[in-house]
Amino acid sequence: MKTLRDVKVGCAATAAKLHGEGAVKRRIMDMGITKGVSIYVRKVAPLGDPIEVTVRGYELSLRKADAEMIEVE
């Protein structure tokens, strides 16, 4: 299983499945990350947290733990 955390800077991936449950999953979906959406990894902080991505035309910062809940293809 490949997660958003595994995607290299400058590469894009397609969200395949969201893991997690309840409020955490709802928050990720509210940010625009749903099944089938393209996610482009722009930057990763020096220590790996947070990750800056582009989703649906806007920039978003995700914590490492949240990125690991997003399975990509």
A tleap script that builds the chain and sets N, CA, C and O, in Angstrom:
source leaprc.protein.ff14SB
mol = sequence {
  NMET LYS THR LEU ARG ASP VAL LYS VAL GLY
  CYS ALA ALA THR ALA ALA LYS LEU HIE GLY
  GLU GLY ALA VAL LYS ARG ARG ILE MET ASP
  MET GLY ILE THR LYS GLY VAL SER ILE TYR
  VAL ARG LYS VAL ALA PRO LEU GLY ASP PRO
  ILE GLU VAL THR VAL ARG GLY TYR GLU LEU
  SER LEU ARG LYS ALA ASP ALA GLU MET ILE
  GLU VAL CGLU
}
set mol.1.N position { 0.848 -1.190 0.000 }
set mol.1.CA position { 0.000 0.000 0.000 }
set mol.1.C position { 0.885 1.241 0.000 }
set mol.1.O position { 1.736 1.413 0.873 }
set mol.2.N position { 0.674 2.097 -0.984 }
set mol.2.CA position { 1.439 3.338 -1.094 }
set mol.2.C position { 0.570 4.491 -0.573 }
set mol.2.O position { -0.594 4.622 -0.950 }
set mol.3.N position { 1.151 5.318 0.292 }
set mol.3.CA position { 0.406 6.444 0.843 }
set mol.3.C position { 0.962 7.756 0.296 }
set mol.3.O position { 2.008 7.773 -0.353 }
set mol.4.N position { 0.267 8.836 0.558 }
set mol.4.CA position { 0.726 10.159 0.120 }
set mol.4.C position { 2.083 10.479 0.715 }
set mol.4.O position { 2.853 11.234 0.122 }
set mol.5.N position { 2.386 9.926 1.864 }
set mol.5.CA position { 3.684 10.132 2.521 }
set mol.5.C position { 4.830 9.604 1.658 }
set mol.5.O position { 5.947 10.113 1.756 }
set mol.6.N position { 4.584 8.605 0.822 }
set mol.6.CA position { 5.616 7.973 -0.009 }
set mol.6.C position { 5.866 8.698 -1.326 }
set mol.6.O position { 6.852 8.408 -2.003 }
set mol.7.N position { 5.008 9.623 -1.700 }
set mol.7.CA position { 5.137 10.325 -2.977 }
set mol.7.C position { 6.263 11.355 -2.871 }
set mol.7.O position { 6.327 12.117 -1.905 }
set mol.8.N position { 7.139 11.373 -3.859 }
set mol.8.CA position { 8.288 12.282 -3.854 }
set mol.8.C position { 7.875 13.701 -4.234 }
set mol.8.O position { 6.849 13.910 -4.882 }
set mol.9.N position { 8.687 14.670 -3.822 }
set mol.9.CA position { 8.444 16.074 -4.155 }
set mol.9.C position { 8.500 16.238 -5.671 }
set mol.9.O position { 9.398 15.708 -6.325 }
set mol.10.N position { 7.532 16.975 -6.228 }
set mol.10.CA position { 7.487 17.201 -7.665 }
set mol.10.C position { 6.675 16.155 -8.413 }
set mol.10.O position { 6.544 16.234 -9.635 }
set mol.11.N position { 6.137 15.195 -7.712 }
set mol.11.CA position { 5.342 14.138 -8.343 }
set mol.11.C position { 3.872 14.283 -7.941 }
set mol.11.O position { 3.538 14.880 -6.918 }
set mol.12.N position { 3.019 13.720 -8.775 }
set mol.12.CA position { 1.582 13.744 -8.494 }
set mol.12.C position { 1.090 12.320 -8.308 }
set mol.12.O position { 1.690 11.372 -8.814 }
set mol.13.N position { -0.006 12.178 -7.579 }
set mol.13.CA position { -0.623 10.875 -7.361 }
set mol.13.C position { -2.136 11.071 -7.306 }
set mol.13.O position { -2.624 12.186 -7.122 }
set mol.14.N position { -2.858 9.983 -7.466 }
set mol.14.CA position { -4.318 10.021 -7.400 }
set mol.14.C position { -4.767 9.339 -6.120 }
set mol.14.O position { -4.341 8.224 -5.817 }
set mol.15.N position { -5.627 10.011 -5.373 }
set mol.15.CA position { -6.136 9.432 -4.128 }
set mol.15.C position { -6.996 8.217 -4.447 }
set mol.15.O position { -7.919 8.307 -5.258 }
set mol.16.N position { -6.703 7.083 -3.818 }
set mol.16.CA position { -7.439 5.852 -4.067 }
set mol.16.C position { -8.395 5.529 -2.920 }
set mol.16.O position { -9.515 5.068 -3.143 }
set mol.17.N position { -7.938 5.778 -1.683 }
set mol.17.CA position { -8.762 5.428 -0.525 }
set mol.17.C position { -8.318 6.261 0.670 }
set mol.17.O position { -7.131 6.547 0.833 }
set mol.18.N position { -9.278 6.648 1.501 }
set mol.18.CA position { -8.976 7.364 2.735 }
set mol.18.C position { -9.130 6.413 3.912 }
set mol.18.O position { -10.174 5.784 4.082 }
set mol.19.N position { -8.088 6.316 4.717 }
set mol.19.CA position { -8.152 5.497 5.927 }
set mol.19.C position { -8.487 6.425 7.087 }
set mol.19.O position { -8.656 7.629 6.892 }
set mol.20.N position { -8.581 5.888 8.260 }
set mol.20.CA position { -8.976 6.708 9.402 }
set mol.20.C position { -10.480 6.660 9.537 }
set mol.20.O position { -11.180 6.098 8.696 }
set mol.21.N position { -10.965 7.257 10.606 }
set mol.21.CA position { -12.402 7.201 10.828 }
set mol.21.C position { -12.892 8.444 11.534 }
set mol.21.O position { -12.112 9.195 12.120 }
set mol.22.N position { -14.177 8.649 11.471 }
set mol.22.CA position { -14.815 9.740 12.189 }
set mol.22.C position { -14.363 11.123 11.766 }
set mol.22.O position { -14.289 11.432 10.577 }
set mol.23.N position { -14.061 11.951 12.756 }
set mol.23.CA position { -13.738 13.358 12.518 }
set mol.23.C position { -12.484 13.547 11.677 }
set mol.23.O position { -12.405 14.491 10.890 }
set mol.24.N position { -11.501 12.661 11.834 }
set mol.24.CA position { -10.248 12.792 11.073 }
set mol.24.C position { -10.509 12.597 9.583 }
set mol.24.O position { -10.055 13.392 8.760 }
set mol.25.N position { -11.238 11.544 9.239 }
set mol.25.CA position { -11.566 11.269 7.838 }
set mol.25.C position { -12.429 12.399 7.258 }
set mol.25.O position { -12.222 12.819 6.120 }
set mol.26.N position { -13.377 12.879 8.032 }
set mol.26.CA position { -14.260 13.975 7.603 }
set mol.26.C position { -13.450 15.246 7.322 }
set mol.26.O position { -13.715 15.952 6.349 }
set mol.27.N position { -12.466 15.530 8.175 }
set mol.27.CA position { -11.637 16.728 8.000 }
set mol.27.C position { -10.818 16.638 6.710 }
set mol.27.O position { -10.695 17.622 5.981 }
set mol.28.N position { -10.261 15.462 6.430 }
set mol.28.CA position { -9.489 15.275 5.197 }
set mol.28.C position { -10.397 15.467 3.978 }
set mol.28.O position { -9.999 16.101 3.001 }
set mol.29.N position { -11.605 14.923 4.036 }
set mol.29.CA position { -12.542 15.079 2.924 }
set mol.29.C position { -12.983 16.540 2.769 }
set mol.29.O position { -13.167 17.019 1.650 }
set mol.30.N position { -13.151 17.239 3.883 }
set mol.30.CA position { -13.534 18.661 3.837 }
set mol.30.C position { -12.453 19.516 3.186 }
set mol.30.O position { -12.745 20.580 2.639 }
set mol.31.N position { -11.201 19.052 3.244 }
set mol.31.CA position { -10.095 19.787 2.612 }
set mol.31.C position { -10.055 19.553 1.096 }
set mol.31.O position { -9.227 20.143 0.402 }
set mol.32.N position { -10.934 18.707 0.589 }
set mol.32.CA position { -10.995 18.468 -0.848 }
set mol.32.C position { -10.308 17.199 -1.299 }
set mol.32.O position { -10.236 16.928 -2.497 }
set mol.33.N position { -9.803 16.419 -0.364 }
set mol.33.CA position { -9.123 15.179 -0.733 }
set mol.33.C position { -10.147 14.047 -0.680 }
set mol.33.O position { -10.510 13.557 0.390 }
set mol.34.N position { -10.597 13.650 -1.862 }
set mol.34.CA position { -11.563 12.568 -1.991 }
set mol.34.C position { -11.038 11.563 -3.013 }
set mol.34.O position { -10.058 11.834 -3.707 }
set mol.35.N position { -11.681 10.419 -3.104 }
set mol.35.CA position { -11.254 9.371 -4.033 }
set mol.35.C position { -11.228 9.906 -5.465 }
set mol.35.O position { -12.187 10.528 -5.921 }
set mol.36.N position { -10.119 9.656 -6.169 }
set mol.36.CA position { -9.995 10.031 -7.572 }
set mol.36.C position { -9.390 11.403 -7.824 }
set mol.36.O position { -9.118 11.740 -8.976 }
set mol.37.N position { -9.170 12.207 -6.787 }
set mol.37.CA position { -8.621 13.547 -6.978 }
set mol.37.C position { -7.092 13.469 -7.127 }
set mol.37.O position { -6.435 12.646 -6.489 }
set mol.38.N position { -6.551 14.335 -7.974 }
set mol.38.CA position { -5.107 14.385 -8.188 }
set mol.38.C position { -4.458 15.252 -7.113 }
set mol.38.O position { -4.939 16.344 -6.810 }
set mol.39.N position { -3.362 14.758 -6.541 }
set mol.39.CA position { -2.637 15.473 -5.487 }
set mol.39.C position { -1.188 15.624 -5.935 }
set mol.39.O position { -0.513 14.637 -6.227 }
set mol.40.N position { -0.713 16.876 -5.987 }
set mol.40.CA position { 0.664 17.173 -6.401 }
set mol.40.C position { 1.466 17.570 -5.163 }
set mol.40.O position { 1.074 18.487 -4.441 }
set mol.41.N position { 2.581 16.889 -4.913 }
set mol.41.CA position { 3.414 17.189 -3.744 }
set mol.41.C position { 4.390 18.303 -4.114 }
set mol.41.O position { 5.276 18.106 -4.947 }
set mol.42.N position { 4.227 19.477 -3.494 }
set mol.42.CA position { 5.049 20.650 -3.787 }
set mol.42.C position { 6.332 20.702 -2.961 }
set mol.42.O position { 7.420 20.893 -3.504 }
set mol.43.N position { 6.200 20.534 -1.660 }
set mol.43.CA position { 7.353 20.648 -0.764 }
set mol.43.C position { 7.166 19.730 0.437 }
set mol.43.O position { 6.049 19.363 0.804 }
set mol.44.N position { 8.296 19.374 1.033 }
set mol.44.CA position { 8.275 18.653 2.302 }
set mol.44.C position { 9.243 19.385 3.225 }
set mol.44.O position { 10.370 19.683 2.831 }
set mol.45.N position { 8.814 19.672 4.436 }
set mol.45.CA position { 9.660 20.365 5.403 }
set mol.45.C position { 10.906 19.513 5.693 }
set mol.45.O position { 10.880 18.296 5.509 }
set mol.46.N position { 11.994 20.151 6.146 }
set mol.46.CA position { 13.248 19.422 6.387 }
set mol.46.C position { 13.113 18.176 7.267 }
set mol.46.O position { 13.792 17.179 7.024 }
set mol.47.N position { 12.273 18.217 8.254 }
set mol.47.CA position { 12.096 17.044 9.116 }
set mol.47.C position { 10.931 16.164 8.665 }
set mol.47.O position { 10.563 15.213 9.354 }
set mol.48.N position { 10.354 16.481 7.510 }
set mol.48.CA position { 9.295 15.646 6.945 }
set mol.48.C position { 7.886 16.018 7.377 }
set mol.48.O position { 6.926 15.366 6.966 }
set mol.49.N position { 7.742 17.045 8.190 }
set mol.49.CA position { 6.420 17.418 8.692 }
set mol.49.C position { 6.329 18.933 8.757 }
set mol.49.O position { 7.120 19.511 9.503 }
set mol.50.N position { 5.465 19.625 8.067 }
set mol.50.CA position { 4.361 19.124 7.247 }
set mol.50.C position { 4.757 18.922 5.782 }
set mol.50.O position { 5.889 19.181 5.375 }
set mol.51.N position { 3.785 18.454 5.016 }
set mol.51.CA position { 3.935 18.256 3.576 }
set mol.51.C position { 3.023 19.266 2.897 }
set mol.51.O position { 1.853 19.386 3.260 }
set mol.52.N position { 3.550 19.997 1.911 }
set mol.52.CA position { 2.718 20.960 1.182 }
set mol.52.C position { 2.306 20.347 -0.146 }
set mol.52.O position { 3.151 19.916 -0.931 }
set mol.53.N position { 0.995 20.311 -0.391 }
set mol.53.CA position { 0.456 19.711 -1.607 }
set mol.53.C position { -0.480 20.689 -2.310 }
set mol.53.O position { -0.962 21.650 -1.710 }
set mol.54.N position { -0.726 20.426 -3.592 }
set mol.54.CA position { -1.720 21.183 -4.341 }
set mol.54.C position { -2.863 20.226 -4.663 }
set mol.54.O position { -2.663 19.168 -5.258 }
set mol.55.N position { -4.077 20.628 -4.250 }
set mol.55.CA position { -5.285 19.823 -4.460 }
set mol.55.C position { -6.364 20.742 -5.000 }
set mol.55.O position { -6.645 21.784 -4.407 }
set mol.56.N position { -6.971 20.368 -6.116 }
set mol.56.CA position { -8.078 21.146 -6.698 }
set mol.56.C position { -7.735 22.627 -6.882 }
set mol.56.O position { -8.597 23.493 -6.727 }
set mol.57.N position { -6.475 22.912 -7.212 }
set mol.57.CA position { -6.081 24.282 -7.517 }
set mol.57.C position { -5.689 25.131 -6.321 }
set mol.57.O position { -5.444 26.326 -6.488 }
set mol.58.N position { -5.619 24.570 -5.132 }
set mol.58.CA position { -5.158 25.360 -3.993 }
set mol.58.C position { -4.097 24.592 -3.214 }
set mol.58.O position { -3.999 23.368 -3.308 }
set mol.59.N position { -3.300 25.339 -2.439 }
set mol.59.CA position { -2.214 24.745 -1.677 }
set mol.59.C position { -2.686 24.383 -0.279 }
set mol.59.O position { -3.477 25.100 0.334 }
set mol.60.N position { -2.191 23.267 0.207 }
set mol.60.CA position { -2.634 22.723 1.472 }
set mol.60.C position { -1.434 22.109 2.187 }
set mol.60.O position { -0.604 21.453 1.557 }
set mol.61.N position { -1.339 22.316 3.484 }
set mol.61.CA position { -0.294 21.676 4.283 }
set mol.61.C position { -0.921 20.562 5.107 }
set mol.61.O position { -1.938 20.755 5.773 }
set mol.62.N position { -0.297 19.395 5.047 }
set mol.62.CA position { -0.796 18.220 5.769 }
set mol.62.C position { 0.258 17.715 6.739 }
set mol.62.O position { 1.451 17.742 6.440 }
set mol.63.N position { -0.180 17.259 7.887 }
set mol.63.CA position { 0.747 16.611 8.812 }
set mol.63.C position { 1.106 15.235 8.260 }
set mol.63.O position { 0.358 14.641 7.483 }
set mol.64.N position { 2.263 14.748 8.681 }
set mol.64.CA position { 2.734 13.436 8.244 }
set mol.64.C position { 1.701 12.350 8.568 }
set mol.64.O position { 1.444 11.469 7.748 }
set mol.65.N position { 1.121 12.419 9.749 }
set mol.65.CA position { 0.134 11.405 10.164 }
set mol.65.C position { -1.101 11.424 9.260 }
set mol.65.O position { -1.659 10.372 8.947 }
set mol.66.N position { -1.528 12.630 8.839 }
set mol.66.CA position { -2.680 12.723 7.939 }
set mol.66.C position { -2.329 12.193 6.550 }
set mol.66.O position { -3.147 11.530 5.912 }
set mol.67.N position { -1.119 12.483 6.083 }
set mol.67.CA position { -0.675 12.019 4.762 }
set mol.67.C position { -0.622 10.488 4.705 }
set mol.67.O position { -0.857 9.894 3.653 }
set mol.68.N position { -0.316 9.863 5.825 }
set mol.68.CA position { -0.237 8.395 5.865 }
set mol.68.C position { -1.623 7.748 5.801 }
set mol.68.O position { -1.731 6.548 5.548 }
set mol.69.N position { -2.675 8.523 6.025 }
set mol.69.CA position { -4.042 7.993 5.950 }
set mol.69.C position { -4.599 8.039 4.537 }
set mol.69.O position { -5.682 7.512 4.285 }
set mol.70.N position { -3.868 8.666 3.601 }
set mol.70.CA position { -4.352 8.812 2.235 }
set mol.70.C position { -3.621 7.819 1.342 }
set mol.70.O position { -2.439 7.993 1.047 }
set mol.71.N position { -4.324 6.786 0.916 }
set mol.71.CA position { -3.746 5.780 0.026 }
set mol.71.C position { -3.814 6.317 -1.401 }
set mol.71.O position { -4.845 6.840 -1.822 }
set mol.72.N position { -2.710 6.186 -2.145 }
set mol.72.CA position { -2.660 6.718 -3.511 }
set mol.72.C position { -2.319 5.615 -4.501 }
set mol.72.O position { -1.848 4.538 -4.136 }
set mol.73.N position { -2.581 5.931 -5.803 }
set mol.73.CA position { -2.257 5.007 -6.890 }
set mol.73.C position { -1.111 5.586 -7.678 }
set mol.73.O position { -0.661 4.979 -8.650 }
savepdb mol mol.pdb
quit
